[in-house]
Amino acid sequence: MEQTFNDYFILLSALLLIIGVLTTKFSSRIGVPALILFILVGMITGSDGLGFIPFDNPQMTQLIGIFALIIILFEGGLQTKWTTVKPVTKPALSLATLGVILTAVIVAFAAKIILGVTWLEGFLFGAIVGSTDAAAVFAVLKGQNIRERLGATLEAESGSNDPMAMFLTISIIQLMVIDNPSYWLLIGSFFWQMGIGLIIGLLLGKLATLAINRINLDSSGLYPVFALAFALLIYSLTDLIGASGLLAVYVAALVIGNSDLTYRQSIFRFNEGFAWMAQILMFTILGLLVFPSQLMTIDVIVKGLLLSIILVLVARPVAVFLSTINMGYDFKEKVFLSWAGLRGAVPIVLATFPMLAGIENSQLFFNVVFFVVLISALVQGSTIAMFAEKLGLTGPKKVEPPHSLELVSIGKANAEIIEFEVNKESDITNKPLAVIDFPKDVLVNAIIRSGELITPYGETEIQVGDVLYILVSRKSKKRLKEMLNQD
């Protein structure tokens, strides 16, 4: 009997992963974010659907959700270029802090009236839906040709505002369940969580980079696992001392991803795939936890729609316009930032906190939050690209290179293959290879030009847009990168 259950469980897991992967392709064709389809898979197969997976465990959902968020934030931080994020650090942090508070306050007033709850419960609801979602934003923006500055702002905001929403949610729950709470202690807790989370992220990010580069493992496949282990370690150590583990993970990932890293592409590709798996698992589990018969009631639909309208058309725009005053964004850009404030897994995961704390209206909150997230992902997520185009905020179309070449670090030979795309400012542009003064232990292995592979010879002239794959010893890597004017 037990063996039969195990077989069915493994079979069902395989089917869910296959459906999840195929869903990503299907979602791009119909213009619906994949997370919506993942959630629908969970709802259909759950206890209140076909009944294939009986599930009603908020505590397990919360654990899986936080674990998945660690992986998603880590992967997002690894892929984020500091040169892109640095110019938008100030507005992103303003949106991640002041923006979340303003959104929570405005929604709180609406929740008090629409849901008929107490003021404190209204602020709790506002805090839960106050932040944008990293998983949703990263997934929806990937591959879109939205202006780089706007995309960087949204990604940096979504990667750093989860700690604020979590802090507000937990703090308000404490105010509701503790007889004589200390407001000064909560204020001190905020600065502790954010400040220490930032410091630990920076320090352990540098330590992780040093460890990855210095250690010589027997298998290249162990390096991605080693990097991911640091992400989990950073979260747990930071959270154990009462600081923001999610912030620490995102900051550490920024440090690691923007450092000179051995086995860089292996680490990136592994974490990209693992992050997709985490998204599939998380949104499916969230779908399993909700009961459609409770969600699709007139009461929840009406209240959810009203709160969604206020969140999208009032609270988020007010928060964006006030948080980005004198920060160089014009009216159209602020309108777009307002519309692109996607809600996703984080509000749903946060909605499990009141359930576990035994708050009176926790089930109502969960159902309405879930409905708000569905509306946000379905309406906003499916129209972001169109909205950017209508406002004239699109940049050059992002095209994936048609070639595929795995970049590796050759540990035994103490050498690496690196990639370099030639631009107009490059000193080697329009020069034959024979006259370029490369270091002695450097060899240009291949050139990709307009999607075609070119075998390099001495008389081969380097052109703008060429992608060079260069074999270099580690001791000459720094000199080569200086020569190529790489950051």
C-alpha positions as CSV (number, residue, x, y, z in Angstrom):
1,M,0.0,0.0,0.0
2,E,2.8,2.4,1.0
3,Q,4.7,1.5,-2.2
4,T,1.6,2.3,-4.3
5,F,1.3,5.7,-2.6
6,N,5.0,6.5,-3.3
7,D,4.6,5.5,-7.0
8,Y,1.5,7.7,-7.4
9,F,3.3,10.6,-5.6
10,I,6.3,10.4,-7.9
11,L,4.1,10.0,-11.0
12,L,2.1,13.0,-10.0
13,S,5.2,15.1,-9.3
14,A,6.6,14.3,-12.7
15,L,3.3,15.2,-14.4
16,L,3.1,18.5,-12.5
17,L,6.6,19.4,-13.5
18,I,6.0,18.5,-17.2
19,I,2.8,20.4,-17.2
20,G,4.5,23.4,-15.5
21,V,7.3,23.4,-18.1
22,L,4.9,23.2,-21.1
23,T,2.8,25.8,-19.5
24,T,5.6,28.4,-19.8
25,K,5.6,27.9,-23.5
26,F,1.8,28.0,-23.7
27,S,1.5,31.1,-21.6
28,S,3.8,33.1,-23.8
29,R,1.6,32.4,-26.8
30,I,-1.7,33.4,-25.2
31,G,-0.1,36.3,-23.4
32,V,-1.0,35.1,-19.9
33,P,1.7,35.0,-17.2
34,A,2.8,31.4,-16.4
35,L,2.2,31.9,-12.7
36,I,-1.6,32.1,-13.4
37,L,-1.5,28.7,-15.2
38,F,0.6,27.2,-12.4
39,I,-2.0,28.4,-9.8
40,L,-4.8,27.0,-12.0
41,V,-3.1,23.6,-12.1
42,G,-3.0,23.6,-8.3
43,M,-6.7,24.6,-8.0
44,I,-7.8,22.0,-10.5
45,T,-5.8,19.1,-9.0
46,G,-6.5,20.1,-5.4
47,S,-9.0,19.0,-2.7
48,D,-11.8,21.2,-4.1
49,G,-11.0,20.4,-7.7
50,L,-10.4,16.9,-9.1
51,G,-9.1,15.8,-5.7
52,F,-5.9,14.3,-7.0
53,I,-3.8,16.1,-4.3
54,P,-5.7,16.6,-1.0
55,F,-4.0,19.5,0.6
56,D,-4.9,22.0,3.4
57,N,-1.7,22.9,5.2
58,P,-0.9,26.6,5.6
59,Q,2.3,25.9,7.6
60,M,3.7,23.6,4.8
61,T,2.7,26.2,2.3
62,Q,4.5,29.0,4.2
63,L,7.6,26.8,4.4
64,I,7.6,25.9,0.7
65,G,6.8,29.5,-0.2
66,I,9.7,31.0,1.7
67,F,12.1,28.3,0.5
68,A,11.0,29.1,-3.1
69,L,11.4,32.8,-2.6
70,I,15.0,32.4,-1.4
71,I,15.8,30.5,-4.6
72,I,14.0,33.0,-6.8
73,L,15.5,36.1,-5.2
74,F,19.0,34.5,-5.3
75,E,18.6,33.8,-9.1
76,G,17.2,37.2,-9.7
77,G,20.1,38.8,-7.9
78,L,22.7,36.7,-9.8
79,Q,21.2,37.8,-13.1
80,T,21.1,41.5,-12.2
81,K,23.9,43.7,-13.4
82,W,25.1,46.2,-10.9
83,T,25.9,48.7,-13.7
84,T,22.2,48.6,-14.6
85,V,20.8,48.7,-11.0
86,K,23.2,51.3,-9.6
87,P,21.6,54.4,-11.3
88,V,18.1,53.3,-10.0
89,T,19.1,52.4,-6.5
90,K,17.6,55.4,-4.9
91,P,14.1,55.2,-6.5
92,A,14.0,51.4,-6.1
93,L,14.8,51.7,-2.4
94,S,12.2,54.5,-2.0
95,L,9.6,52.3,-3.7
96,A,10.6,49.3,-1.6
97,T,10.1,51.2,1.7
98,L,8.0,54.4,1.4
99,G,6.1,53.0,-1.5
100,V,5.1,49.8,0.4
101,I,4.0,51.9,3.4
102,L,1.9,54.3,1.3
103,T,0.3,51.4,-0.6
104,A,-0.5,49.6,2.7
105,V,-2.0,52.7,4.3
106,I,-4.3,53.5,1.4
107,V,-5.4,49.9,1.0
108,A,-6.0,49.7,4.7
109,F,-8.6,52.4,4.6
110,A,-10.3,50.6,1.7
111,A,-10.2,47.2,3.5
112,K,-11.7,48.7,6.7
113,I,-14.7,49.9,4.7
114,I,-15.1,47.1,2.1
115,L,-14.3,44.1,4.4
116,G,-15.9,45.5,7.5
117,V,-13.0,44.8,9.7
118,T,-11.2,46.7,12.5
119,W,-8.6,49.3,11.7
120,L,-5.8,47.1,12.8
121,E,-7.1,44.2,10.6
122,G,-7.4,46.7,7.7
123,F,-3.7,47.7,8.1
124,L,-2.8,44.0,8.2
125,F,-4.5,43.4,4.9
126,G,-2.8,46.5,3.5
127,A,0.6,45.2,4.6
128,I,0.0,41.8,3.1
129,V,-0.7,43.2,-0.4
130,G,1.7,46.2,-0.1
131,S,4.7,44.8,-1.9
132,T,5.3,43.8,-5.5
133,D,6.4,40.3,-6.2
134,A,9.9,39.3,-7.3
135,A,8.8,36.0,-8.8
136,A,6.0,37.6,-10.9
137,V,8.1,40.7,-11.9
138,F,11.2,38.6,-12.9
139,A,9.1,36.2,-14.9
140,V,7.0,38.7,-16.7
141,L,9.8,41.1,-17.6
142,K,12.2,38.4,-18.8
143,G,12.7,38.8,-22.6
144,Q,10.6,42.0,-22.8
145,N,12.0,45.0,-24.6
146,I,11.0,47.5,-21.9
147,R,13.5,50.4,-21.4
148,E,16.4,49.1,-19.3
149,R,16.1,51.8,-16.6
150,L,12.4,51.0,-16.0
151,G,13.0,47.2,-16.0
152,A,15.9,47.7,-13.6
153,T,13.8,49.8,-11.3
154,L,11.0,47.2,-11.1
155,E,13.3,44.3,-10.6
156,A,15.4,46.1,-7.9
157,E,12.1,47.2,-6.2
158,S,10.6,43.8,-6.2
159,G,13.8,42.1,-5.0
160,S,14.1,44.5,-2.0
161,N,10.5,45.2,-0.9
162,D,9.6,41.8,0.4
163,P,11.4,42.4,3.7
164,M,9.3,45.6,4.3
165,A,6.0,43.8,3.6
166,M,7.0,40.9,5.8
167,F,8.1,43.3,8.6
168,L,4.8,45.2,8.5
169,T,2.8,42.0,8.4
170,I,4.5,40.4,11.4
171,S,4.6,43.6,13.4
172,I,0.8,44.2,13.0
173,I,0.1,40.5,13.9
174,Q,2.2,41.1,17.1
175,L,0.2,44.2,17.9
176,M,-3.0,42.1,17.5
177,V,-2.0,39.2,19.7
178,I,0.3,40.8,22.3
179,D,-1.4,42.6,25.2
180,N,1.1,45.4,25.7
181,P,3.2,45.7,22.6
182,S,6.2,48.1,22.5
183,Y,6.0,50.5,19.5
184,W,9.6,51.7,20.1
185,L,10.8,48.1,20.0
186,L,9.0,47.6,16.6
187,I,10.8,50.7,15.2
188,G,14.1,49.4,16.5
189,S,13.3,46.0,15.0
190,F,12.8,47.6,11.6
191,F,16.3,49.2,11.5
192,W,17.8,46.1,12.9
193,Q,16.2,43.9,10.2
194,M,17.1,46.1,7.3
195,G,20.5,47.3,8.4
196,I,21.9,43.9,9.6
197,G,20.3,42.1,6.6
198,L,22.1,44.5,4.3
199,I,25.5,44.1,6.1
200,I,25.3,40.3,6.3
201,G,24.3,40.1,2.6
202,L,27.4,42.2,1.7
203,L,29.8,40.3,3.9
204,L,28.6,36.8,3.2
205,G,28.2,37.5,-0.5
206,K,31.9,38.4,-0.6
207,L,32.8,35.3,1.5
208,A,30.7,33.1,-0.9
209,T,32.5,34.5,-3.9
210,L,35.9,34.0,-2.3
211,A,35.0,30.4,-1.4
212,I,33.6,29.5,-4.9
213,N,36.7,30.9,-6.6
214,R,39.3,29.4,-4.2
215,I,38.0,25.9,-3.6
216,N,38.9,23.3,-6.2
217,L,36.1,20.7,-6.3
218,D,36.4,17.4,-8.1
219,S,33.2,18.0,-10.2
220,S,32.1,21.2,-12.0
221,G,28.5,20.3,-11.1
222,L,29.2,20.9,-7.4
223,Y,29.8,24.6,-7.9
224,P,26.2,25.6,-8.5
225,V,25.1,23.5,-5.5
226,F,27.8,25.1,-3.4
227,A,26.5,28.6,-4.4
228,L,22.9,27.7,-3.7
229,A,24.0,26.3,-0.3
230,F,25.3,29.7,0.5
231,A,22.0,31.3,-0.3
232,L,20.2,29.0,2.1
233,L,22.9,29.6,4.7
234,I,22.7,33.3,4.4
235,Y,18.9,33.4,4.8
236,S,18.9,31.1,7.8
237,L,21.8,32.8,9.7
238,T,20.3,36.2,9.1
239,D,16.8,35.1,10.1
240,L,18.0,33.4,13.2
241,I,19.3,36.7,14.6
242,G,16.1,38.5,13.8
243,A,17.2,40.3,10.7
244,S,15.8,40.2,7.1
245,G,17.0,37.0,5.5
246,L,15.3,37.7,2.2
247,L,17.1,41.1,1.9
248,A,20.4,39.4,2.8
249,V,19.9,36.8,0.1
250,Y,19.2,39.3,-2.6
251,V,22.1,41.6,-1.6
252,A,24.5,38.6,-1.5
253,A,23.3,37.4,-4.9
254,L,24.0,40.9,-6.3
255,V,27.6,40.7,-4.9
256,I,28.2,37.1,-6.2
257,G,26.6,37.8,-9.6
258,N,28.6,40.9,-10.2
259,S,32.0,39.4,-9.2
260,D,34.6,37.6,-11.3
261,L,33.3,34.1,-10.7
262,T,34.7,30.7,-11.7
263,Y,32.1,28.3,-13.3
264,R,29.9,31.4,-13.7
265,Q,27.7,30.1,-16.5
266,S,27.2,26.7,-14.8
267,I,26.1,28.5,-11.6
268,F,23.8,30.8,-13.5
269,R,22.1,28.1,-15.6
270,F,21.6,25.8,-12.7
271,N,20.0,28.4,-10.6
272,E,17.8,29.6,-13.5
273,G,16.4,26.1,-13.9
274,F,16.1,25.6,-10.2
275,A,14.3,29.0,-9.8
276,W,11.8,27.9,-12.5
277,M,11.2,24.7,-10.6
278,A,10.7,26.6,-7.4
279,Q,8.1,28.9,-9.1
280,I,6.2,25.9,-10.5
281,L,6.2,24.2,-7.1
282,M,5.3,27.4,-5.2
283,F,2.4,28.6,-7.3
284,T,1.0,25.1,-7.7
285,I,1.1,24.6,-3.9
286,L,-0.6,28.0,-3.5
287,G,-3.2,26.9,-5.9
288,L,-3.7,23.7,-3.9
289,L,-4.2,25.6,-0.7
290,V,-7.1,27.7,-2.0
291,F,-10.6,26.2,-2.3
292,P,-12.4,27.4,-5.5
293,S,-15.8,27.0,-3.9
294,Q,-14.8,29.5,-1.2
295,L,-12.9,31.8,-3.7
296,M,-15.6,32.1,-6.4
297,T,-18.4,33.4,-4.2
298,I,-20.2,36.7,-4.9
299,D,-18.9,38.1,-1.6
300,V,-15.2,37.4,-2.3
301,I,-15.4,38.4,-6.0
302,V,-17.1,41.7,-5.3
303,K,-14.8,42.6,-2.4
304,G,-11.7,41.3,-4.3
305,L,-12.6,43.4,-7.4
306,L,-13.1,46.6,-5.4
307,L,-9.9,46.2,-3.5
308,S,-8.0,45.3,-6.7
309,I,-9.3,48.5,-8.4
310,I,-8.2,50.6,-5.5
311,L,-4.8,48.9,-5.2
312,V,-4.0,49.1,-9.0
313,L,-5.6,52.5,-9.8
314,V,-5.3,54.4,-6.6
315,A,-2.8,53.0,-4.0
316,R,0.0,52.0,-6.3
317,P,0.0,55.2,-8.5
318,V,-0.1,57.4,-5.4
319,A,2.8,55.4,-3.9
320,V,4.8,55.6,-7.1
321,F,4.3,59.3,-7.8
322,L,5.1,60.3,-4.2
323,S,8.1,57.9,-3.8
324,T,9.8,59.0,-7.0
325,I,9.5,62.8,-6.7
326,N,12.6,64.6,-8.2
327,M,14.1,61.3,-9.2
328,G,14.2,61.8,-13.0
329,Y,11.0,59.9,-14.1
330,D,8.6,61.6,-16.4
331,F,4.8,61.3,-16.2
332,K,4.6,58.4,-18.7
333,E,7.3,56.4,-16.8
334,K,5.6,56.9,-13.5
335,V,2.3,55.7,-15.1
336,F,4.1,52.6,-16.3
337,L,5.8,51.9,-13.0
338,S,2.3,52.2,-11.4
339,W,0.8,49.7,-13.8
340,A,3.7,47.2,-13.6
341,G,3.5,46.8,-9.8
342,L,2.6,43.1,-10.0
343,R,1.3,41.1,-7.0
344,G,2.2,37.4,-6.8
345,A,3.4,34.7,-4.4
346,V,4.6,37.0,-1.6
347,P,1.1,38.4,-0.6
348,I,-0.3,34.8,-0.7
349,V,2.5,33.5,1.5
350,L,2.1,36.4,3.8
351,A,-1.6,35.7,4.0
352,T,-0.8,32.4,5.7
353,F,0.8,34.2,8.6
354,P,-2.6,35.4,10.1
355,M,-4.0,31.9,9.6
356,L,-1.2,30.4,11.6
357,A,-1.5,33.1,14.3
358,G,-5.3,32.4,14.6
359,I,-6.4,35.9,13.6
360,E,-10.2,36.0,13.4
361,N,-10.7,37.0,9.7
362,S,-7.6,35.1,8.4
363,Q,-9.6,32.9,6.0
364,L,-11.4,35.8,4.5
365,F,-8.1,37.7,4.1
366,F,-6.5,34.7,2.4
367,N,-9.4,34.3,-0.1
368,V,-9.5,38.0,-0.9
369,V,-5.7,38.3,-1.2
370,F,-5.7,35.3,-3.5
371,F,-8.3,36.9,-5.7
372,V,-6.4,40.2,-5.8
373,V,-3.3,38.4,-6.9
374,L,-5.1,36.6,-9.7
375,I,-6.6,39.9,-11.0
376,S,-3.2,41.6,-10.8
377,A,-1.3,38.8,-12.5
378,L,-4.0,38.2,-15.2
379,V,-4.8,41.9,-16.0
380,Q,-1.5,43.7,-15.3
381,G,0.9,40.8,-16.1
382,S,-0.6,40.1,-19.5
383,T,-0.7,43.8,-20.6
384,I,2.7,45.1,-19.4
385,A,4.4,44.8,-22.8
386,M,1.5,46.4,-24.6
387,F,1.3,49.1,-22.0
388,A,5.0,50.0,-22.4
389,E,4.6,50.1,-26.2
390,K,1.5,52.3,-26.1
391,L,3.4,54.8,-23.8
392,G,6.5,54.6,-26.1
393,L,8.7,53.2,-23.4
394,T,10.2,50.2,-25.2
395,G,13.8,49.9,-26.2
396,P,15.6,47.8,-28.8
397,K,14.0,44.3,-29.1
398,K,15.8,41.8,-27.0
399,V,16.9,38.8,-29.2
400,E,18.4,35.7,-27.8
401,P,21.6,34.9,-29.6
402,P,21.0,32.0,-32.1
403,H,24.3,30.3,-31.1
404,S,24.8,28.1,-28.1
405,L,28.2,27.6,-26.5
406,E,28.6,26.5,-22.9
407,L,31.2,28.6,-21.1
408,V,33.3,26.6,-18.7
409,S,36.1,27.0,-16.3
410,I,38.8,24.4,-16.9
411,G,39.9,23.8,-13.3
412,K,42.6,21.2,-14.0
413,A,44.2,23.4,-16.6
414,N,43.8,26.6,-14.5
415,A,42.2,28.3,-17.5
416,E,38.8,29.6,-18.5
417,I,36.8,30.4,-21.6
418,I,35.2,33.8,-21.4
419,E,32.7,35.6,-23.7
420,F,33.1,39.1,-25.0
421,E,30.8,41.1,-27.3
422,V,32.6,43.7,-29.3
423,N,31.2,47.3,-29.2
424,K,32.1,50.6,-30.8
425,E,34.3,51.6,-27.8
426,S,36.4,48.4,-27.9
427,D,40.1,49.0,-28.6
428,I,40.1,45.9,-30.8
429,T,37.3,47.0,-33.1
430,N,38.2,46.9,-36.9
431,K,41.6,45.4,-36.2
432,P,43.0,42.1,-37.5
433,L,43.7,39.5,-34.8
434,A,47.4,39.4,-35.8
435,V,48.0,43.0,-34.8
436,I,46.1,42.9,-31.4
437,D,48.5,42.7,-28.5
438,F,46.8,39.9,-26.5
439,P,48.7,38.4,-23.6
440,K,50.8,35.4,-24.5
441,D,48.5,32.8,-22.9
442,V,45.3,34.1,-24.7
443,L,43.7,32.3,-27.6
444,V,40.5,33.4,-29.5
445,N,38.8,30.1,-30.1
446,A,35.7,31.2,-32.0
447,I,33.8,34.2,-33.3
448,I,30.1,34.4,-33.7
449,R,29.0,37.0,-36.3
450,S,25.4,37.5,-37.3
451,G,24.6,34.0,-36.0
452,E,27.3,32.3,-38.0
453,L,30.4,30.6,-36.6
454,I,33.7,32.0,-38.0
455,T,37.0,30.3,-37.5
456,P,39.5,33.0,-36.4
457,Y,42.8,33.5,-38.3
458,G,45.5,36.1,-38.0
459,E,44.0,38.3,-40.8
460,T,40.4,38.0,-39.4
461,E,39.2,41.5,-38.7
462,I,37.1,42.1,-35.5
463,Q,33.8,43.9,-36.1
464,V,31.2,45.5,-33.9
465,G,28.7,43.0,-32.7
466,D,31.1,40.0,-32.9
467,V,30.9,37.6,-30.0
468,L,34.4,36.3,-29.1
469,Y,35.1,33.2,-27.1
470,I,38.5,33.5,-25.6
471,L,40.6,30.9,-23.8
472,V,42.7,32.6,-21.1
473,S,44.8,31.5,-18.2
474,R,43.5,32.7,-14.8
475,K,46.7,34.7,-14.1
476,S,46.1,36.7,-17.4
477,K,42.3,37.0,-17.0
478,K,42.4,40.4,-15.2
479,R,44.8,41.9,-17.8
480,L,42.7,40.6,-20.6
481,K,39.5,42.1,-19.1
482,E,41.3,45.5,-18.6
483,M,42.4,45.3,-22.3
484,L,38.8,44.7,-23.4
485,N,37.5,47.4,-21.1
486,Q,35.2,45.0,-19.3
487,D,33.8,45.9,-15.9
